[in-house]
């Protein structure tokens, strides 16, 4: 590990606040990534995260089921690099599913809008800041599932993880970072509190609002829908999206209500 990099952990960023389930998932992922290629004993991962054995084991097990981690032998885990994971196979069962209130918020938003709902987490360490799919709620949108199945592996990878500038979810995060570019586009996102763009899946658009922990942006909540649906119902989708994002932000311990920053 590069000297000083250890300071850039989620726990340090939040000044000692108890990490949320979202943050624990990505701290475990980060710990495995920092250990490098190959397999690593679980005790090393526990040592790097400082979490309990049961917490780390639960997250690793969910990651194996999601094909984000490999587990070829007892007590040994590694990153499943190059493996494709669709949104329906994400680590949702340990990231959001262990918080029934959060899960209900996401399910309610899906019912309100009848669109695909995806929660993204911000990964702000390393060379390129990215956003990564943490949980998805597709419900009965078989048209989205079909579109995703027809997509290339590159498209599926971009939906799972992409640089912040790639789409609305990333831009909604980027707009609230301290070093965000001062472009008119970014100022507009900050003023409106949401972003709209094409999604990585061809023929689908993405509407996204930031998620916060206190004053720190930690991710984004997004709706994916067909352009005709998004544009026709945008003025009802936006309030529902932002209200849900605000409630989810308040669910983070110590977080204040989400309010758009001044332009």
C-alpha positions in Angstrom: 0.0 0.0 0.0 1.2 3.5 -0.7 2.3 5.4 2.4 -0.6 7.5 3.6 -3.3 5.8 1.5 -4.7 4.1 4.6 -6.0 7.4 5.8 -8.4 7.5 2.8 -10.8 5.0 4.3 -14.5 5.5 4.6 -14.4 5.5 8.4 -11.8 8.3 8.4 -13.8 10.3 5.9 -16.8 10.3 8.2 -14.9 11.4 11.3 -15.5 8.2 13.3 -19.2 7.9 12.6 -20.5 4.3 12.7 -20.3 3.1 9.0 -23.5 2.3 7.2 -24.1 -1.1 5.6 -23.3 0.4 2.2 -19.9 1.6 3.5 -19.1 -1.7 5.1 -19.6 -3.5 1.8 -17.2 -1.3 0.0 -14.7 -1.2 2.8 -14.5 -5.0 2.6 -14.2 -4.8 -1.2 -11.4 -2.1 -0.8 -9.6 -4.3 1.7 -9.5 -7.3 -0.7 -8.4 -5.0 -3.5 -5.6 -3.5 -1.4 -4.3 -7.0 -0.6 -3.6 -7.4 -4.3 -4.1 -10.2 -6.9 -4.7 -13.8 -5.8 -6.4 -15.3 -2.7 -6.2 -14.0 0.8 -7.1 -15.5 4.2 -10.2 -14.0 5.7 -8.3 -13.0 8.9 -6.2 -10.6 6.7 -9.4 -9.0 5.4 -10.8 -8.7 8.9 -7.5 -7.2 10.1 -7.7 -4.6 7.2 -11.3 -3.6 7.9 -11.4 -3.9 11.7 -14.9 -5.3 11.4 -16.2 -8.4 13.2 -15.7 -11.8 11.7 -19.4 -12.3 11.2 -19.8 -9.0 9.3 -16.9 -9.7 7.0 -18.0 -13.3 6.4 -21.5 -12.1 5.6 -20.3 -9.6 3.1 -17.7 -11.9 1.5 -20.3 -14.7 1.2 -22.8 -12.3 -0.6 -19.9 -11.2 -2.8 -19.2 -14.8 -3.8 -22.9 -15.4 -4.6 -22.8 -12.2 -6.7 -19.5 -13.4 -8.4 -17.7 -10.3 -7.2 -15.3 -12.5 -5.1 -13.9 -16.0 -5.6 -13.8 -18.6 -2.8 -12.2 -21.7 -4.2 -11.1 -23.1 -0.8 -12.0 -22.7 2.9 -11.1 -19.3 4.4 -9.5 -17.9 1.2 -11.0 -15.1 -0.9 -10.0 -13.0 -3.9 -11.5 -10.6 -6.4 -13.3 -12.1 -9.3 -11.7 -9.9 -11.9 -13.3 -10.1 -15.4 -16.4 -11.8 -14.2 -19.7 -10.2 -15.3 -22.3 -9.4 -12.8 -25.8 -8.1 -13.7 -27.6 -5.6 -11.4 -30.0 -8.3 -10.2 -26.9 -10.2 -8.9 -25.4 -7.4 -6.9 -24.5 -7.5 -3.2 -27.9 -6.2 -2.3 -28.7 -9.0 0.2 -26.1 -7.7 2.6 -25.9 -4.1 1.5 -29.5 -2.9 1.6 -31.5 -6.1 2.4 -30.2 -6.1 6.0 -32.0 -2.7 6.6 -35.6 -3.4 6.1 -36.6 0.3 6.2 -34.1 1.2 3.4 -35.3 -1.7 1.3 -38.9 -0.6 1.7 -37.9 2.9 0.6 -36.4 1.6 -2.6 -39.3 -0.8 -3.2 -41.7 2.1 -2.6 -39.9 4.3 -5.2 -40.1 1.5 -7.7 -43.9 1.1 -7.1 -44.4 4.9 -7.3 -42.6 5.3 -10.6 -42.8 1.8 -12.2 -39.1 2.3 -13.2 -35.9 0.5 -12.5 -34.3 1.7 -9.2 -30.6 1.5 -8.6 -28.5 2.5 -5.7 -24.9 3.5 -6.5 -22.1 4.0 -4.0 -19.3 6.5 -4.5 -15.7 5.1 -4.6 -13.4 8.1 -4.1 -10.1 6.3 -3.5 -7.5 5.3 -6.0 -6.7 7.0 -9.4 -10.2 7.5 -10.8 -13.3 8.3 -8.7 -16.1 6.0 -9.7 -19.7 5.0 -8.9 -20.6 1.4 -8.4 -23.9 -0.4 -8.4 -24.8 -1.4 -4.9 -28.4 -2.6 -5.2 -31.1 -2.7 -7.9 -34.8 -3.1 -7.9 -36.0 -4.2 -11.4 -39.4 -5.6 -10.3 -41.4 -6.6 -13.4 -39.5 -4.5 -16.0 -38.7 -7.4 -18.3 -38.0 -4.9 -21.0 -35.0 -3.7 -19.0 -33.9 -7.2 -18.3 -34.1 -8.0 -22.0 -32.2 -4.8 -23.0 -29.5 -5.7 -20.5 -29.3 -9.3 -21.8 -28.8 -7.9 -25.3 -26.1 -5.5 -24.2 -22.4 -6.1 -24.6 -20.2 -7.0 -21.7 -18.7 -3.5 -21.8 -22.2 -2.0 -21.3 -22.9 -4.3 -18.4 -19.6 -3.4 -16.8 -20.3 0.3 -17.3 -23.6 -0.1 -15.6 -22.0 -1.8 -12.6 -19.0 0.6 -12.3 -18.1 3.8 -14.2 -16.2 7.1 -13.8 -18.3 9.8 -12.3 -18.5 11.8 -15.5 -20.1 8.8 -17.4 -23.8 9.3 -16.4 -26.3 11.0 -14.2 -25.5 8.9 -11.1 -21.9 9.8 -11.2 -22.6 13.4 -12.0 -25.0 13.7 -9.1 -22.1 12.6 -6.9 -19.4 14.7 -8.6 -21.5 17.9 -8.3 -21.2 17.7 -4.5 -17.5 16.9 -4.1 -15.2 19.6 -2.8 -13.1 19.6 -5.9 -16.1 19.5 -8.4 -15.5 21.5 -11.6 -17.2 24.9 -11.5 -19.0 24.5 -14.9 -22.5 25.8 -15.5 -23.6 22.1 -15.9 -22.4 21.2 -12.4 -23.9 24.4 -11.0 -27.2 23.4 -12.5 -27.1 20.0 -11.0 -26.3 21.5 -7.6 -29.2 24.0 -7.9 -31.7 21.4 -9.1 -30.5 18.6 -6.8 -30.6 15.9 -9.6 -29.1 15.0 -12.9 -30.4 13.5 -16.1 -28.4 11.6 -18.8 -28.4 8.6 -21.1 -27.8 5.4 -19.1 -25.1 2.9 -20.0 -27.9 0.6 -21.3 -28.8 1.7 -24.9 -32.3 3.2 -25.2 -32.6 3.9 -21.5 -32.2 7.2 -19.6 -31.1 7.8 -16.0 -32.4 10.3 -13.5 -30.3 10.5 -10.4 -30.1 12.3 -7.0 -27.2 12.3 -4.6 -27.1 10.4 -1.3 -25.4 12.0 1.7 -24.0 11.1 5.1 -24.1 14.4 7.0 -22.6 16.9 4.5 -20.6 14.2 2.7 -21.9 12.8 -0.6 -21.7 9.0 -0.5 -23.6 7.8 -3.5 -26.6 8.3 -5.7 -30.1 7.0 -6.1 -31.2 6.5 -9.7 -34.3 5.8 -11.8 -33.8 4.1 -15.2 -36.6 4.3 -17.8 -37.4 4.7 -21.4 -36.9 8.2 -22.7 -40.6 8.7 -23.4 -41.5 7.7 -19.9 -38.8 9.8 -18.2 -39.7 12.9 -20.1 -43.4 12.5 -19.8 -43.4 12.0 -16.1 -40.2 13.8 -15.1 -42.0 16.3 -12.9 -43.6 13.6 -10.8 -40.5 11.4 -10.8 -38.1 14.1 -9.6 -39.9 14.9 -6.3 -40.4 11.1 -5.6 -36.7 10.5 -6.3 -35.4 13.4 -4.2 -37.7 12.7 -1.3 -36.6 9.1 -1.2 -32.9 10.1 -1.5 -33.4 12.5 1.4 -35.0 9.9 3.6 -32.3 7.4 2.8 -29.7 10.0 3.6 -31.3 10.7 7.0 -31.1 6.9 7.7 -27.4 7.2 7.8 -26.4 7.7 11.4 -25.6 11.3 12.2 -26.7 12.5 8.7 -28.7 15.6 8.3 -31.5 16.1 5.8 -30.4 16.4 2.2 -30.6 19.8 0.8 -29.2 21.0 -2.5 -26.1 23.1 -2.1 -26.1 26.7 -3.1 -25.0 27.3 -6.7 
